[in-house]
Amino acid sequence: MGRMGANMVRRLMKGGHRCVVFDLNPDNVNRLAGEGAQGAKSLDDLVGQLAKPAAVWVMVPAGGPTEDTVMALAQRMTPDDIIIDGGNSYFKDDIRRAKALKEKGIRYVDVGTSGECRL
């Protein structure tokens, strides 16, 4: 949860949404948990804490990190769950991922976010 991801969580919580957060850096998780988010220790823990159908917003660097994260989530999610890519992925990668996830019944939404998100 860098600047943009953390601020997205803050904005969602301000709007009344319950947020469960995961980051490879536990300090980032702890910081947002201290602000009201629920922390997760792994992707399994993250998905396990979500009500069904689950919606996971991914904000990681484009390319390999997005691909790896989306595919790892897809292995843990069930039909009607939603994966939202909030990064700056190449649109053809998003089209390919959407088709692959549709076969599993998982919805995929590309909402590329660029620039800074400030509160």
N, CA, C and O atoms as a GROMACS GRO file, in nm:
protein
  476
    1MET      N    1   0.080  -0.116   0.000
    1MET     CA    2   0.000   0.000   0.000
    1MET      C    3   0.085   0.124   0.000
    1MET      O    4   0.119   0.180   0.104
    2GLY      N    5   0.117   0.163  -0.118
    2GLY     CA    6   0.190   0.287  -0.133
    2GLY      C    7   0.096   0.405  -0.116
    2GLY      O    8  -0.013   0.391  -0.061
    3ARG      N    9   0.139   0.517  -0.161
    3ARG     CA   10   0.060   0.639  -0.143
    3ARG      C   11  -0.078   0.627  -0.206
    3ARG      O   12  -0.179   0.660  -0.143
    4MET      N   13  -0.084   0.580  -0.330
    4MET     CA   14  -0.212   0.575  -0.398
    4MET      C   15  -0.305   0.468  -0.339
    4MET      O   16  -0.423   0.495  -0.317
    5GLY      N   17  -0.253   0.350  -0.312
    5GLY     CA   18  -0.335   0.244  -0.256
    5GLY      C   19  -0.386   0.278  -0.117
    5GLY      O   20  -0.503   0.256  -0.085
    6ALA      N   21  -0.297   0.333  -0.034
    6ALA     CA   22  -0.337   0.370   0.102
    6ALA      C   23  -0.442   0.480   0.099
    6ALA      O   24  -0.539   0.475   0.175
    7ASN      N   25  -0.424   0.577   0.013
    7ASN     CA   26  -0.523   0.684   0.004
    7ASN      C   27  -0.656   0.635  -0.053
    7ASN      O   28  -0.762   0.687  -0.017
    8MET      N   29  -0.652   0.535  -0.140
    8MET     CA   30  -0.776   0.476  -0.190
    8MET      C   31  -0.850   0.409  -0.075
    8MET      O   32  -0.972   0.423  -0.064
    9VAL      N   33  -0.778   0.338   0.010
    9VAL     CA   34  -0.841   0.274   0.126
    9VAL      C   35  -0.901   0.380   0.217
    9VAL      O   36  -1.015   0.366   0.263
   10ARG      N   37  -0.827   0.486   0.243
   10ARG     CA   38  -0.879   0.592   0.329
   10ARG      C   39  -1.007   0.653   0.272
   10ARG      O   40  -1.102   0.680   0.345
   11ARG      N   41  -1.007   0.673   0.142
   11ARG     CA   42  -1.124   0.731   0.076
   11ARG      C   43  -1.244   0.637   0.085
   11ARG      O   44  -1.356   0.681   0.110
   12LEU      N   45  -1.220   0.509   0.064
   12LEU     CA   46  -1.328   0.411   0.074
   12LEU      C   47  -1.382   0.403   0.216
   12LEU      O   48  -1.504   0.398   0.237
   13MET      N   49  -1.293   0.404   0.315
   13MET     CA   50  -1.339   0.399   0.455
   13MET      C   51  -1.417   0.525   0.490
   13MET      O   52  -1.518   0.519   0.560
   14LYS      N   53  -1.371   0.639   0.441
   14LYS     CA   54  -1.442   0.764   0.466
   14LYS      C   55  -1.584   0.758   0.408
   14LYS      O   56  -1.676   0.821   0.461
   15GLY      N   57  -1.600   0.683   0.300
   15GLY     CA   58  -1.731   0.666   0.238
   15GLY      C   59  -1.815   0.556   0.303
   15GLY      O   60  -1.923   0.524   0.254
   16GLY      N   61  -1.766   0.500   0.413
   16GLY     CA   62  -1.843   0.401   0.486
   16GLY      C   63  -1.817   0.256   0.449
   16GLY      O   64  -1.888   0.167   0.495
   17HIS      N   65  -1.717   0.232   0.365
   17HIS     CA   66  -1.688   0.094   0.324
   17HIS      C   67  -1.595   0.026   0.424
   17HIS      O   68  -1.504   0.088   0.479
   18ARG      N   69  -1.620  -0.101   0.446
   18ARG     CA   70  -1.532  -0.185   0.527
   18ARG      C   71  -1.418  -0.231   0.437
   18ARG      O   72  -1.442  -0.287   0.330
   19CYS      N   73  -1.295  -0.208   0.479
   19CYS     CA   74  -1.179  -0.244   0.397
   19CYS      C   75  -1.089  -0.342   0.471
   19CYS      O   76  -1.055  -0.323   0.588
   20VAL      N   77  -1.051  -0.448   0.401
   20VAL     CA   78  -0.952  -0.543   0.449
   20VAL      C   79  -0.829  -0.520   0.362
   20VAL      O   80  -0.840  -0.517   0.240
   21VAL      N   81  -0.713  -0.503   0.425
   21VAL     CA   82  -0.593  -0.466   0.349
   21VAL      C   83  -0.482  -0.569   0.365
   21VAL      O   84  -0.464  -0.629   0.471
   22PHE      N   85  -0.407  -0.586   0.256
   22PHE     CA   86  -0.288  -0.672   0.258
   22PHE      C   87  -0.179  -0.604   0.178
   22PHE      O   88  -0.205  -0.540   0.076
   23ASP      N   89  -0.058  -0.618   0.225
   23ASP     CA   90   0.060  -0.567   0.156
   23ASP      C   91   0.175  -0.659   0.195
   23ASP      O   92   0.176  -0.715   0.304
   24LEU      N   93   0.272  -0.675   0.106
   24LEU     CA   94   0.389  -0.756   0.139
   24LEU      C   95   0.466  -0.697   0.256
   24LEU      O   96   0.537  -0.768   0.327
   25ASN      N   97   0.453  -0.566   0.277
   25ASN     CA   98   0.518  -0.499   0.390
   25ASN      C   99   0.417  -0.488   0.504
   25ASN      O  100   0.322  -0.411   0.495
   26PRO      N  101   0.436  -0.565   0.612
   26PRO     CA  102   0.339  -0.561   0.722
   26PRO      C  103   0.326  -0.424   0.788
   26PRO      O  104   0.222  -0.395   0.848
   27ASP      N  105   0.428  -0.339   0.778
   27ASP     CA  106   0.417  -0.204   0.835
   27ASP      C  107   0.306  -0.126   0.766
   27ASP      O  108   0.235  -0.048   0.832
   28ASN      N  109   0.290  -0.144   0.636
   28ASN     CA  110   0.183  -0.076   0.562
   28ASN      C  111   0.046  -0.125   0.608
   28ASN      O  112  -0.048  -0.046   0.621
   29VAL      N  113   0.034  -0.254   0.632
   29VAL     CA  114  -0.092  -0.311   0.680
   29VAL      C  115  -0.123  -0.255   0.819
   29VAL      O  116  -0.235  -0.212   0.846
   30ASN      N  117  -0.023  -0.257   0.906
   30ASN     CA  118  -0.043  -0.209   1.044
   30ASN      C  119  -0.083  -0.062   1.047
   30ASN      O  120  -0.167  -0.022   1.128
   31ARG      N  121  -0.024   0.018   0.960
   31ARG     CA  122  -0.056   0.161   0.956
   31ARG      C  123  -0.204   0.182   0.924
   31ARG      O  124  -0.272   0.260   0.992
   32LEU      N  125  -0.254   0.113   0.822
   32LEU     CA  126  -0.394   0.130   0.785
   32LEU      C  127  -0.488   0.061   0.884
   32LEU      O  128  -0.601   0.107   0.903
   33ALA      N  129  -0.443  -0.046   0.946
   33ALA     CA  130  -0.525  -0.110   1.049
   33ALA      C  131  -0.542  -0.012   1.165
   33ALA      O  132  -0.648  -0.009   1.229
   34GLY      N  133  -0.440   0.066   1.193
   34GLY     CA  134  -0.449   0.167   1.297
   34GLY      C  135  -0.545   0.280   1.262
   34GLY      O  136  -0.587   0.356   1.350
   35GLU      N  137  -0.580   0.290   1.135
   35GLU     CA  138  -0.674   0.394   1.090
   35GLU      C  139  -0.815   0.339   1.069
   35GLU      O  140  -0.905   0.412   1.028
   36GLY      N  141  -0.834   0.210   1.099
   36GLY     CA  142  -0.969   0.155   1.089
   36GLY      C  143  -0.988   0.041   0.991
   36GLY      O  144  -1.094  -0.021   0.990
   37ALA      N  145  -0.890   0.013   0.907
   37ALA     CA  146  -0.902  -0.100   0.815
   37ALA      C  147  -0.875  -0.229   0.891
   37ALA      O  148  -0.818  -0.227   1.000
   38GLN      N  149  -0.918  -0.340   0.835
   38GLN     CA  150  -0.886  -0.470   0.892
   38GLN      C  151  -0.763  -0.523   0.820
   38GLN      O  152  -0.760  -0.526   0.697
   39GLY      N  153  -0.664  -0.564   0.895
   39GLY     CA  154  -0.542  -0.614   0.835
   39GLY      C  155  -0.549  -0.762   0.802
   39GLY      O  156  -0.615  -0.839   0.871
   40ALA      N  157  -0.481  -0.799   0.694
   40ALA     CA  158  -0.469  -0.940   0.655
   40ALA      C  159  -0.321  -0.973   0.647
   40ALA      O  160  -0.239  -0.889   0.610
   41LYS      N  161  -0.287  -1.097   0.681
   41LYS     CA  162  -0.147  -1.140   0.683
   41LYS      C  163  -0.104  -1.210   0.555
   41LYS      O  164   0.015  -1.234   0.534
   42SER      N  165  -0.200  -1.243   0.469
   42SER     CA  166  -0.171  -1.313   0.344
   42SER      C  167  -0.289  -1.294   0.250
   42SER      O  168  -0.394  -1.243   0.290
   43LEU      N  169  -0.272  -1.336   0.125
   43LEU     CA  170  -0.384  -1.331   0.032
   43LEU      C  171  -0.495  -1.424   0.077
   43LEU      O  172  -0.613  -1.393   0.061
   44ASP      N  173  -0.459  -1.541   0.132
   44ASP     CA  174  -0.562  -1.632   0.184
   44ASP      C  175  -0.642  -1.565   0.294
   44ASP      O  176  -0.765  -1.574   0.297
   45ASP      N  177  -0.572  -1.498   0.385
   45ASP     CA  178  -0.637  -1.428   0.496
   45ASP      C  179  -0.725  -1.316   0.442
   45ASP      O  180  -0.837  -1.296   0.490
   46LEU      N  181  -0.676  -1.242   0.344
   46LEU     CA  182  -0.752  -1.133   0.283
   46LEU      C  183  -0.884  -1.185   0.226
   46LEU      O  184  -0.990  -1.134   0.261
   47VAL      N  185  -0.876  -1.284   0.140
   47VAL     CA  186  -0.996  -1.337   0.076
   47VAL      C  187  -1.089  -1.399   0.180
   47VAL      O  188  -1.211  -1.388   0.169
   48GLY      N  189  -1.032  -1.463   0.280
   48GLY     CA  190  -1.112  -1.527   0.384
   48GLY      C  191  -1.191  -1.429   0.470
   48GLY      O  192  -1.293  -1.466   0.528
   49GLN      N  193  -1.146  -1.305   0.479
   49GLN     CA  194  -1.215  -1.205   0.560
   49GLN      C  195  -1.325  -1.132   0.485
   49GLN      O  196  -1.401  -1.055   0.545
   50LEU      N  197  -1.335  -1.154   0.356
   50LEU     CA  198  -1.432  -1.080   0.274
   50LEU      C  199  -1.566  -1.151   0.265
   50LEU      O  200  -1.572  -1.274   0.254
   51ALA      N  201  -1.673  -1.073   0.270
   51ALA     CA  202  -1.807  -1.126   0.248
   51ALA      C  203  -1.821  -1.161   0.100
   51ALA      O  204  -1.756  -1.100   0.014
   52LYS      N  205  -1.905  -1.259   0.070
   52LYS     CA  206  -1.927  -1.302  -0.067
   52LYS      C  207  -2.048  -1.229  -0.127
   52LYS      O  208  -2.145  -1.207  -0.056
   53PRO      N  209  -2.044  -1.192  -0.251
   53PRO     CA  210  -1.929  -1.205  -0.339
   53PRO      C  211  -1.820  -1.106  -0.300
   53PRO      O  212  -1.849  -0.990  -0.269
   54ALA      N  213  -1.697  -1.152  -0.301
   54ALA     CA  214  -1.583  -1.070  -0.260
   54ALA      C  215  -1.541  -0.977  -0.373
   54ALA      O  216  -1.554  -1.009  -0.491
   55ALA      N  217  -1.492  -0.860  -0.334
   55ALA     CA  218  -1.434  -0.765  -0.430
   55ALA      C  219  -1.297  -0.726  -0.377
   55ALA      O  220  -1.284  -0.680  -0.264
   56VAL      N  221  -1.195  -0.744  -0.461
   56VAL     CA  222  -1.058  -0.710  -0.424
   56VAL      C  223  -1.005  -0.606  -0.522
   56VAL      O  224  -1.007  -0.627  -0.643
   57TRP      N  225  -0.959  -0.495  -0.468
   57TRP     CA  226  -0.901  -0.388  -0.549
   57TRP      C  227  -0.749  -0.404  -0.543
   57TRP      O  228  -0.690  -0.397  -0.436
   58VAL      N  229  -0.687  -0.424  -0.658
   58VAL     CA  230  -0.542  -0.446  -0.668
   58VAL      C  231  -0.477  -0.317  -0.716
   58VAL      O  232  -0.515  -0.263  -0.820
   59MET      N  233  -0.378  -0.268  -0.640
   59MET     CA  234  -0.303  -0.151  -0.683
   59MET      C  235  -0.155  -0.182  -0.664
   59MET      O  236  -0.093  -0.145  -0.564
   60VAL      N  237  -0.100  -0.250  -0.764
   60VAL     CA  238   0.042  -0.283  -0.766
   60VAL      C  239   0.098  -0.239  -0.900
   60VAL      O  240   0.022  -0.211  -0.993
   61PRO      N  241   0.231  -0.232  -0.913
   61PRO     CA  242   0.289  -0.189  -1.041
   61PRO      C  243   0.245  -0.277  -1.157
   61PRO      O  244   0.224  -0.398  -1.142
   62ALA      N  245   0.231  -0.214  -1.273
   62ALA     CA  246   0.190  -0.286  -1.395
   62ALA      C  247   0.294  -0.391  -1.431
   62ALA      O  248   0.409  -0.385  -1.388
   63GLY      N  249   0.250  -0.486  -1.512
   63GLY     CA  250   0.340  -0.592  -1.557
   63GLY      C  251   0.334  -0.713  -1.467
   63GLY      O  252   0.226  -0.755  -1.424
   64GLY      N  253   0.450  -0.770  -1.438
   64GLY     CA  254   0.459  -0.892  -1.358
   64GLY      C  255   0.390  -0.885  -1.223
   64GLY      O  256   0.317  -0.978  -1.187
   65PRO      N  257   0.410  -0.777  -1.146
   65PRO     CA  258   0.343  -0.771  -1.016
   65PRO      C  259   0.190  -0.779  -1.026
   65PRO      O  260   0.126  -0.846  -0.945
   66THR      N  261   0.132  -0.711  -1.124
   66THR     CA  262  -0.013  -0.719  -1.141
   66THR      C  263  -0.054  -0.858  -1.186
   66THR      O  264  -0.148  -0.916  -1.131
   67GLU      N  265   0.016  -0.911  -1.284
   67GLU     CA  266  -0.016  -1.046  -1.334
   67GLU      C  267  -0.010  -1.148  -1.222
   67GLU      O  268  -0.103  -1.227  -1.204
   68ASP      N  269   0.098  -1.147  -1.146
   68ASP     CA  270   0.116  -1.244  -1.038
   68ASP      C  271   0.008  -1.229  -0.932
   68ASP      O  272  -0.046  -1.329  -0.884
   69THR      N  273  -0.024  -1.107  -0.895
   69THR     CA  274  -0.123  -1.083  -0.791
   69THR      C  275  -0.262  -1.124  -0.836
   69THR      O  276  -0.335  -1.191  -0.763
   70VAL      N  277  -0.301  -1.084  -0.956
   70VAL     CA  278  -0.434  -1.118  -1.008
   70VAL      C  279  -0.450  -1.269  -1.019
   70VAL      O  280  -0.553  -1.323  -0.981
   71MET      N  281  -0.350  -1.337  -1.071
   71MET     CA  282  -0.361  -1.482  -1.088
   71MET      C  283  -0.360  -1.554  -0.953
   71MET      O  284  -0.429  -1.654  -0.936
   72ALA      N  285  -0.283  -1.504  -0.857
   72ALA     CA  286  -0.284  -1.563  -0.723
   72ALA      C  287  -0.420  -1.544  -0.657
   72ALA      O  288  -0.470  -1.635  -0.592
   73LEU      N  289  -0.480  -1.427  -0.674
   73LEU     CA  290  -0.614  -1.404  -0.620
   73LEU      C  291  -0.716  -1.494  -0.687
   73LEU      O  292  -0.804  -1.549  -0.621
   74ALA      N  293  -0.705  -1.508  -0.818
   74ALA     CA  294  -0.802  -1.590  -0.893
   74ALA      C  295  -0.804  -1.734  -0.843
   74ALA      O  296  -0.908  -1.799  -0.848
   75GLN      N  297  -0.691  -1.784  -0.794
   75GLN     CA  298  -0.685  -1.920  -0.740
   75GLN      C  299  -0.760  -1.931  -0.608
   75GLN      O  300  -0.798  -2.041  -0.567
   76ARG      N  301  -0.780  -1.819  -0.541
   76ARG     CA  302  -0.842  -1.817  -0.409
   76ARG      C  303  -0.988  -1.772  -0.410
   76ARG      O  304  -1.059  -1.785  -0.310
   77MET      N  305  -1.031  -1.719  -0.522
   77MET     CA  306  -1.164  -1.660  -0.530
   77MET      C  307  -1.261  -1.756  -0.599
   77MET      O  308  -1.221  -1.853  -0.663
   78THR      N  309  -1.389  -1.727  -0.584
   78THR     CA  310  -1.494  -1.814  -0.636
   78THR      C  311  -1.581  -1.739  -0.737
   78THR      O  312  -1.573  -1.616  -0.746
   79PRO      N  313  -1.664  -1.811  -0.812
   79PRO     CA  314  -1.751  -1.743  -0.909
   79PRO      C  315  -1.831  -1.630  -0.846
   79PRO      O  316  -1.876  -1.639  -0.731
   80ASP      N  317  -1.847  -1.525  -0.923
   80ASP     CA  318  -1.916  -1.400  -0.886
   80ASP      C  319  -1.829  -1.305  -0.804
   80ASP      O  320  -1.870  -1.191  -0.781
   81ASP      N  321  -1.711  -1.349  -0.760
   81ASP     CA  322  -1.618  -1.256  -0.696
   81ASP      C  323  -1.564  -1.161  -0.802
   81ASP      O  324  -1.574  -1.188  -0.922
   82ILE      N  325  -1.509  -1.050  -0.757
   82ILE     CA  326  -1.463  -0.945  -0.848
   82ILE      C  327  -1.319  -0.907  -0.816
   82ILE      O  328  -1.284  -0.885  -0.700
   83ILE      N  329  -1.237  -0.899  -0.919
   83ILE     CA  330  -1.101  -0.845  -0.906
   83ILE      C  331  -1.098  -0.715  -0.984
   83ILE      O  332  -1.133  -0.710  -1.102
   84ILE      N  333  -1.055  -0.609  -0.916
   84ILE     CA  334  -1.047  -0.476  -0.977
   84ILE      C  335  -0.900  -0.440  -0.989
   84ILE      O  336  -0.829  -0.434  -0.889
   85ASP      N  337  -0.854  -0.414  -1.111
   85ASP     CA  338  -0.716  -0.371  -1.132
   85ASP      C  339  -0.715  -0.219  -1.135
   85ASP      O  340  -0.759  -0.157  -1.232
   86GLY      N  341  -0.663  -0.160  -1.029
   86GLY     CA  342  -0.656  -0.015  -1.019
   86GLY      C  343  -0.522   0.042  -1.061
   86GLY      O  344  -0.496   0.161  -1.039
   87GLY      N  345  -0.437  -0.040  -1.120
   87GLY     CA  346  -0.305   0.007  -1.164
   87GLY      C  347  -0.308   0.054  -1.308
   87GLY      O  348  -0.415   0.072  -1.367
   88ASN      N  349  -0.193   0.074  -1.363
   88ASN     CA  350  -0.182   0.121  -1.501
   88ASN      C  351  -0.140   0.009  -1.594
   88ASN      O  352  -0.041   0.020  -1.666
   89SER      N  353  -0.216  -0.100  -1.593
   89SER     CA  354  -0.185  -0.215  -1.677
   89SER      C  355  -0.208  -0.182  -1.825
   89SER      O  356  -0.291  -0.098  -1.860
   90TYR      N  357  -0.134  -0.250  -1.909
   90TYR     CA  358  -0.153  -0.240  -2.053
   90TYR      C  359  -0.289  -0.300  -2.085
   90TYR      O  360  -0.319  -0.412  -2.043
   91PHE      N  361  -0.372  -0.227  -2.160
   91PHE     CA  362  -0.511  -0.267  -2.180
   91PHE      C  363  -0.524  -0.406  -2.242
   91PHE      O  364  -0.620  -0.476  -2.211
   92LYS      N  365  -0.432  -0.448  -2.327
   92LYS     CA  366  -0.441  -0.581  -2.386
   92LYS      C  367  -0.419  -0.689  -2.281
   92LYS      O  368  -0.475  -0.798  -2.291
   93ASP      N  369  -0.337  -0.660  -2.179
   93ASP     CA  370  -0.320  -0.755  -2.068
   93ASP      C  371  -0.451  -0.766  -1.991
   93ASP      O  372  -0.489  -0.875  -1.949
   94ASP      N  373  -0.518  -0.654  -1.971
   94ASP     CA  374  -0.646  -0.656  -1.899
   94ASP      C  375  -0.752  -0.734  -1.977
   94ASP      O  376  -0.830  -0.808  -1.917
   95ILE      N  377  -0.755  -0.718  -2.108
   95ILE     CA  378  -0.850  -0.793  -2.190
   95ILE      C  379  -0.824  -0.943  -2.178
   95ILE      O  380  -0.917  -1.022  -2.163
   96ARG      N  381  -0.696  -0.982  -2.185
   96ARG     CA  382  -0.659  -1.123  -2.173
   96ARG      C  383  -0.698  -1.178  -2.035
   96ARG      O  384  -0.754  -1.287  -2.025
   97ARG      N  385  -0.666  -1.102  -1.930
   97ARG     CA  386  -0.700  -1.148  -1.794
   97ARG      C  387  -0.852  -1.158  -1.777
   97ARG      O  388  -0.901  -1.254  -1.717
   98ALA      N  389  -0.926  -1.061  -1.828
   98ALA     CA  390  -1.072  -1.063  -1.816
   98ALA      C  391  -1.130  -1.190  -1.880
   98ALA      O  392  -1.220  -1.253  -1.823
   99LYS      N  393  -1.078  -1.228  -1.996
   99LYS     CA  394  -1.127  -1.349  -2.064
   99LYS      C  395  -1.093  -1.474  -1.983
   99LYS      O  396  -1.177  -1.562  -1.967
  100ALA      N  397  -0.972  -1.481  -1.932
  100ALA     CA  398  -0.930  -1.598  -1.854
  100ALA      C  399  -1.012  -1.610  -1.725
  100ALA      O  400  -1.051  -1.721  -1.687
  101LEU      N  401  -1.038  -1.499  -1.659
  101LEU     CA  402  -1.113  -1.503  -1.534
  101LEU      C  403  -1.262  -1.529  -1.557
  101LEU      O  404  -1.329  -1.590  -1.474
  102LYS      N  405  -1.312  -1.483  -1.671
  102LYS     CA  406  -1.453  -1.508  -1.703
  102LYS      C  407  -1.481  -1.658  -1.711
  102LYS      O  408  -1.589  -1.703  -1.672
  103GLU      N  409  -1.384  -1.734  -1.760
  103GLU     CA  410  -1.399  -1.880  -1.768
  103GLU      C  411  -1.416  -1.941  -1.630
  103GLU      O  412  -1.475  -2.048  -1.616
  104LYS      N  413  -1.363  -1.874  -1.527
  104LYS     CA  414  -1.374  -1.922  -1.388
  104LYS      C  415  -1.494  -1.860  -1.318
  104LYS      O  416  -1.520  -1.890  -1.201
  105GLY      N  417  -1.567  -1.773  -1.388
  105GLY     CA  418  -1.682  -1.706  -1.328
  105GLY      C  419  -1.645  -1.587  -1.241
  105GLY      O  420  -1.728  -1.535  -1.168
  106ILE      N  421  -1.518  -1.544  -1.250
  106ILE     CA  422  -1.470  -1.430  -1.172
  106ILE      C  423  -1.478  -1.306  -1.260
  106ILE      O  424  -1.432  -1.306  -1.374
  107ARG      N  425  -1.534  -1.201  -1.206
  107ARG     CA  426  -1.546  -1.076  -1.280
  107ARG      C  427  -1.415  -0.997  -1.268
  107ARG      O  428  -1.350  -0.999  -1.163
  108TYR      N  429  -1.379  -0.928  -1.375
  108TYR     CA  430  -1.255  -0.851  -1.377
  108TYR      C  431  -1.286  -0.711  -1.428
  108TYR      O  432  -1.348  -0.694  -1.533
  109VAL      N  433  -1.244  -0.612  -1.352
  109VAL     CA  434  -1.271  -0.474  -1.388
  109VAL      C  435  -1.139  -0.399  -1.396
  109VAL      O  436  -1.058  -0.405  -1.303
  110ASP      N  437  -1.116  -0.329  -1.505
  110ASP     CA  438  -0.996  -0.247  -1.523
  110ASP      C  439  -1.034  -0.102  -1.497
  110ASP      O  440  -1.113  -0.043  -1.570
  111VAL      N  441  -0.978  -0.045  -1.391
  111VAL     CA  442  -1.004   0.096  -1.360
  111VAL      C  443  -0.870   0.166  -1.337
  111VAL      O  444  -0.840   0.213  -1.228
  112GLY      N  445  -0.791   0.170  -1.442
  112GLY     CA  446  -0.657   0.229  -1.433
  112GLY      C  447  -0.658   0.363  -1.364
  112GLY      O  448  -0.738   0.452  -1.397
  113THR      N  449  -0.570   0.378  -1.268
  113THR     CA  450  -0.560   0.499  -1.189
  113THR      C  451  -0.420   0.554  -1.207
  113THR      O  452  -0.322   0.482  -1.191
  114SER      N  453  -0.410   0.679  -1.238
  114SER     CA  454  -0.277   0.739  -1.251
  114SER      C  455  -0.274   0.871  -1.178
  114SER      O  456  -0.379   0.929  -1.148
  115GLY      N  457  -0.157   0.917  -1.151
  115GLY     CA  458  -0.143   1.044  -1.080
  115GLY      C  459  -0.150   1.022  -0.930
  115GLY      O  460  -0.138   0.910  -0.882
  116GLU      N  461  -0.171   1.129  -0.858
  116GLU     CA  462  -0.175   1.121  -0.713
  116GLU      C  463  -0.318   1.127  -0.664
  116GLU      O  464  -0.405   1.191  -0.722
  117CYS      N  465  -0.340   1.058  -0.555
  117CYS     CA  466  -0.471   1.058  -0.488
  117CYS      C  467  -0.449   1.121  -0.351
  117CYS      O  468  -0.386   1.060  -0.264
  118ARG      N  469  -0.498   1.240  -0.331
  118ARG     CA  470  -0.478   1.309  -0.202
  118ARG      C  471  -0.611   1.332  -0.134
  118ARG      O  472  -0.713   1.355  -0.199
  119LEU      N  473  -0.608   1.327  -0.004
  119LEU     CA  474  -0.730   1.355   0.073
  119LEU      C  475  -0.726   1.497   0.124
  119LEU      O  476  -0.820   1.541   0.191
   0.00000   0.00000   0.00000
